């Protein structure tokens, strides 16, 4: 039986087993869960005023931000203190419309894991402090 080099390469590659690895860090578990602007929002049975973070996305009532690439790190928070930080590039969807990409930083202070700070990241790679969004963790009753 005579094989050409491309055929041997295809046969060789098809017999190998390679474990797939994501090319980015997932959103760290410290950020996972249900969040609202205020504790009262957490009581909304329809979840209109809350959002849910998992390893790969931020899920709102009728939209989602899907993680494209991200990096987890520890350090000094934008507003002071130290904690868990995550910079991610997300693609956004509302109903059936794709809305584009955005760069977002998540921060949780080591001293209070129930407050989440989110900032858009500017062209200079730094969080835009004036556009901070503060959220509280929803706890089950």
Secondary structure, DSSP 8 states (H G I E B T S, - for coil): ----HHHHHHHHHHT-------SS----GGG-EEEESSGGGGG-TT-TTEEEE-SSEEE-SSEEEEEEEEEEEEEE-TTSSEEEEEEEEEEEEETTEEEEEEEEEEEEETTEEEEEEEEEB-TTSSB-GGG-EEEEE----
